[in-house]
Amino acid sequence: MVYLLIVFPLVVAAATFAVTSNRWRPFLLPVGGLGHLALVLYAVFGTTAPVHGPEEWLLLDPLGKVILLVQSSLFFLCSLYAPAYLSIRSDRPNRVFCANLLTMQAMMTLVSLSHHLGLMWVGMEATTLVTAPLLYFNHNPRSLEATWKYLLIGSVGIALALLGSFFLAYSGLKAGLESTLHFDQLIDHASELSPPWLHAAFVLLFVGYGTKMGLAPMHTWKPDAYGEAPGIVGTLLAGGLTSCAFLAVLRIYQICQASSVAEAAFAREIMIFMGLFSMAFAAVFMVRQRDFKRMLAYSSVEHMGILVIGIGIGGNAIYGALLHLVNNALTKGVLFLSAGNIHRVYGSKVTDDVRGALQRMPLSAGLFLAGFLAITGSPPFGPFVSEFTIVTATFASGEFVVGGIFLVLLGIVFIGMGATVLQVVQGNAPDHVPKDLNDTFATCAPVLLCMGLVLLLGLYIPPPLELLLREAAAFLEGQR
Amino acid sequence: MVLLDPLLILALALNFVALGVGRTRAIVNAVALQGIILGILALFVHEHIDLRTIVLVLVTVGLKGFGFPALLAHAMREAQQEHEVKPLIDNMTSLLLGAVGTALAMVFSSTLPLADQHTHLLVVPASLATVWTGLLLLTTRKRAITQVLGYLLLENGIFLFGLLLLEAMPFLVEIGVLLDLFTGVFVMGIIIHHISREFPSISTDHLTKLKD
């Protein structure tokens, strides 16, 4: 079972690579997406037997289940959108694109399942490498620049995470234990690990995987990459890959928490600080942002900040953060895909050229607007519930300053993002916008489905999901 | 064990070669030679040599010593200039910074709480100094190819530290790490090739269009 989850997308990737028709190849993506989602749903909800491999290097724990479920669902939604997108973009060969999307899915699955930190690192670095050609899909100087920055910054960040992993293994060796990077062994012996090395390991791993998450100030690749990438790739990066990087951060946090009270407090302080810093940084760059795809990238920086703040606060905020992970991923799907639709029709992504989208393409623009309202935490959408949970838990734990800054920053983001979004959707469309492209069923239905899920999560959280999130939060807090 | 420290000193000296020389080809050679030395070092660190060690040594030497330089040479074939164009800081200053960094790495390592069996070894300071050199090259050079070389030095430094941790990395994972590194350099090579086709040179000065 555990291998099937990883191998299945790889097999479909090989199949897409073998298909010679540029026109029919993209239809294998929904097949891969649906198959993977079915396997994931079975592994998460369908079986009570533990899912693991030999020596328990690969093990599906509650936290991994949440990440796997999120990225698999998001991938499925994107795969529904992909054939329509690629048929519009039939000028570009899509063989590498399709195969790499599926390989990326396999590698994200590997990260979600890894209980060996070395193996997790391998998966994480592999995702960086397979996404580079995805970013370069448009083959123009701008996407080249974005790809180069992404590749270099991502690789260096990940290299620091490897050094951090080695420090972590050394903290065991120093303490006289056999050096290991096996997660469960590290947790079991956490209290014996050498504190200075563990300390250094946490910092390096947080910086390294934080770079992949895109926390400020390590986020500099993000606006460029999200700005130039096709909408599907932006969605999978902002909702899937960043969630996997978040999982990596959570793993190291769990080890710190199991080691000592002081180490856990140190980790939490750093997370709260970096989270607020990311939110503030994003807020500054979202105000008067003319490029609406770059705006979405800063929104992603902001929400990664919210996730780590939730973990830093602890208690019920952990549940809030995990729920927010789900909400953020789905809402990012709505935003990136609808923004992609608008970008394609207008041939531009700056507000100087893009106006009157509601008039020109009501459905995509409407979804973009609704996605904006959702991501900024307006009721009745999902992110409202999760952000509200985090804020309440923050005040309940007595962190009034953190809670206060958090709310102010949310306010600034709402105003900044609102100004840009309203410029895009309101007014009259310029005359030069070509009339031949339009909203179609195939480019809107997956986005609508995504939006439906965001709305559903705001009104009603299905009990199995609620239970899973509670279990994951408890697992994270060390109740094993 | 006798040869361990001389080899490490040689590896450290190659850091300075990489910082000091101007011709890209010379930096490639320095980094490649360092890679070969690192591979051989693994033979001296491990107490008993088994098949696994030999395979790892062969793969490491093959990739770091010959694979990566070949990939980079392939990527460079269309790029014209051999010399670094106006680095952010000149070679003299980067040598100086490299020396300061290496000295600091020595001092810093002596304060680190090392395990008893490692206290007399140069591995940790050499590792940190190489990481520092890699970061220096990455941040101060503008040619895409030199930045990749900086990344390779950074990885070499991390590899050195990894030598102390035999049991932590199972064979498959270690091969996975090397495979990732290989793919990384391969993809970077492709991108460099595209940069040299798209722009007149492979200086990252051309890559400054995207900003807020």
Interface residues (C-beta under 8 A of the other chain):
Chain A: W57 H116 G118 L119 W121 V122 E125 A126 T128 L129 A132 P133 Y136 H139 P141 R142 L144 E145 A146 T147 W148 K149 L151 L152 S155 V156 A159 L162 L163 F166 F167 A169 Y170 G172 L173 K174 G176 E178 S179 T180 L181 S194 P196 W197 P223 D224 G227 E228 F285 Q289 D291 R294
Chain B: L112 P113 L114 A115 V131 L135 L138 A144 Q147 Y151 L154 E155 G157 I158 F161 G162 L164 L165 L166 E167 A168 M169 P170 V173 E174 G176 V177 L179 D180 T183 G184 V187 M188 I191 H194 I195 E198 F199 T204 H206 L207 T208 K209 L210 D212
